[in-house]
C-alpha cells in the first residue's frame, strides 16, 4: 500500500501560483484563491429555517450587494426576480458567503434571482418549478435546512429533484451553520459549490507528482469518512 503526501497548488491574490504542503493532515485556504473559480450569475435561495429564525437578523440592505445581476440573466425567458418580503436570517449568511466567494475568486454576481421560505419537503417540487419559471438559467440552488430532524426529509427530496429531475446543482447548509457564519464553514461551502459548477479548487504540483501518477494506467482514490457521535448521543442511546 502506498501512502502519498500531496502538495497542492493555489493561486495567490497576486495571480502567482503557490505550492502548499499539508500541515497535520490539512490544507488551509487562508490567503489563497481557487485555481479556477466559476462565477455564479443566476442562483436561487430556499430557506427552511424555523419560523423564529426568519426575522430580524441581517437584512438585505447591508453591504449593498455587488452591482446588478450580471451576466446571463433573462435569457430563455425568466429574467425576473421573486423574493419573500421582510427580513430573514438567511441574508446575513448570503452576505458573508458573497464576501468569501469574492476572496476565493468564484464570486456570486448579485443576489439570488429567487428567494422563498418553505415549511416542509412536500413544497420542494413546486418551489423548483417556480425557480425555473423565474429564471431558466438557474445555475445553483442553495438551501438552508431546518434544525428539526436534521433536515433529512428536505435533503433527500432536494437531491432527488436537483440531481435526477431538474439537473441543477444544489448546496445544503444547516440552519445553525448559516446562523453562525464561521469563515471555515463559508470556505468549505465555496469549495463544494465551485467543484459542483466545474471549477478547479486545487491541483497537485506538477513537479512534485509521485510515481503513481506517472504510470500509464488508471488511478483510483479511496477515502473514508469517520463520524464520532456527540457525548449526549452516546448517553441517550
N, C-alpha and C positions, 0 to 999 in steps of 0.2 A: 504494500500500500504506500502510495506516495503522498506526503504532506507538502503542500505548496504554500509558500509565503508570498502573497501578492503585493506588488507595488502598483498603486493606481495613479492615473493622471487626471488632474483637474485643470481648469482654466483659471488663472489669477485675474483679478479685476483689470490689470494692465494688458490682458489678452496674451500673456505668456503662459506656456504650459508648465505645470509644476508636478513633479513626481512626489507622491506622499507614501510613506511607509506606515504599516499598521502599528498601533500602539495598544498593547494589552488586548489585541484581537479586534480593534475597531479603527475606523477612519473618522475624521471629522470634516464637515463641510465648511466650518468656520473660516471665513476669508477666501473662499474659493467659489467658483461658478461651475455649472454643468458643462460638460464637454460640448454638447449640442442641445441647447434648450429649445422647446417648442412653445411659442406664444399661444395663449388661449384667447381667442377672439369672441366666440359665441358659446356661452355656458349657462347652465341653469342651477338654481339652488332650491332644494326641498328641505324643509325643516320639520322634523317630527319631535322636536323638543317639547317637554311638558308645558302645559299652559302657563304655569307660573314663571317659566324661563323665557317667555316670548315678549315680555315687556321690559322697557326701562334701560336696558344695557346697550351702550354703544350704538347710537342711531346712525343714520346714513349720511348725515352731514359731514362730520369728522374731517377727514383729510381731503375731501373734495373730489374723490375719485381720481381717475387718471385720464382725463380728457374724454373724448367721445367714444362710442362703441365702435372702435375702428375695424378696419379690415372688411370682413366678408358679410357684414350684417345685411339682411334684407334680400339676399339672393335666393331665388327659387321660391319667393313668397314667404312672408313671415318675418319682416324686418322690425316688427313692433316689440314692445316690452309689456310684460304683465307681472305686476308685483302686488303683494299684500300691502295694505296701508299700515301706518303706525310703526313703532319701533320694535326691534326684535333683537334678542341676544345674539342671533347669528351674525349681525352686521359687524360687531367688533371682531369676530373671527374672520369675516371676509376681509376687513381692512388689514388685519395682521397678516393674513395669507397673501394678499396682494403685495404687501411690502416685502415679505420673504421671497415671493416669486420673482420680484424685480431684482433682488440681490443675487439670486441664483441664475439669472439670465433666461427665465422662462415666464415672462410677465403675463398676468391676467390683464388684458386690454379692455378695461372698463368693468362695470358692474354686471351682475347676471342679467341676461335677457328675460329670464323668467324666475320668479321667486314666489313660492307658495308654502303655506303651512299644511301639514297633514296630520291626521289623528290616528290612523291605523293603516296597515299594509293593504287593505282592500281598496284603498283610494289610489294606489300607485299606478295602475294601468290608465285610469282617466287622467292622472297628472302627466304621465308620459305623452298621452295624446295631446294634451293642452300645450306641452312643451313644443312638440313638433308643429302644431298649428301656429304657435307664436314665432318660432324660428326653426325653419327646416335645416339650417346649417349648424345646429347644435353639436358641439364637439365633445362636451363633457357635462355630466350631471353630478353635483356634489350634494350629498345627503347627510343631514345631521340626525343621527339615530337617537332615540329616546333612552332614558335610563331603565324604563320598565322592561323586564325580560331581556335586558341586554340588547334590545333591538333585533333579536334573532328573526322574528317574522318579517320585519321590514327588509332586513338584509337578504334573506333568501329570495323574496319576491323581486327585490330590486335587481339582483344579479341575474335572475331568470329573464326579466324583461330587458335589461340592458345588454346582456351578452347574447341571448338567444333570439329575442323578438325584434328589438329595435336596433341592435348593434351600435349602441352608443356607450362609450366608456363611462363608468361610474366610479365615484370615490366616496366611501363612507367615513364619517368621523363621529365618534361617540360624543354625546351631549356634554359630558364632563370635560373632555379634552378640548372641545370647541370653546367652552366657557373659560378654561384656564389659559389657552393660547400660549403654551410654552414654546420657545423658539425651536427646541429639539423636535417637538411634535410637528410644528409647522414645516420644518425642513424635511422631515420624513414623509409628510403628506405630499410635498412638492416632488420628492424623489419618485413616489409611486405614480403621481399624475404624469410626470414627464416621460416615464417609461411606457405608460399606457398610451400616450399620444405619439409614440415613435421616436422620442428623443433619446439621447445618449448621456447618461449621467457621468460615468467614468469609463476609463479604458485601462487595460493592463499595459504598462510601459513597454514599448516595442523592444528596446534593447535589454530589458530585464525579463523577458518572457522565458519561462522554464522549458526544458526539452519536451515536455509532454505536448506543448502547443506547436512544436516544430515538426512533429511527425505527420506523415501523410495519411492520417486515419482519424475517424471521429473521436470526439472527447465528450464525456458526459459528466455533469456536476451532480452530486448527491448532497442534499442538505437535510438537516433535522431541526425542527422547532421544538423546544422544550418549554413547557408552561408549568410554572410552580404555583399551586393553589395558595391563596392567602391563608394566614393562620385562622381567621374566622371560618373560612370554608372547611378547614380540617376539623375544627371543633363541632361544626354543625353536622358534618357527615360522619 
